[in-house]
Amino acid sequence: MIRKASAGEASTLEWFKSSYSDSSNSSECVEVAATSKTVHVRDSKAPQGPRLTVTPDTWTDFVTYAAAS
């Protein structure tokens, strides 16, 4: 995990839904926003709730692992 995003950084994030989210059930979506130094992940049902923030390398490792599973 890395430092918490400042209020300025957090307000400029552009969120998108995972292409693997179930489109038939909009309550089960993961959203991701990336910057050059961080990748933020949140639950679309709770956009103001907790977020996971990792480095781009960590995100790449996770996606590679998840795709292989």
Secondary structure, 3 states (H helix, E strand, C coil): CCCCCCHHHHHCCCCEECCCCCCCCCCCCEEEEECCCCEEEEECCCCCCCEEEECHHHHHHHHHHHHHC
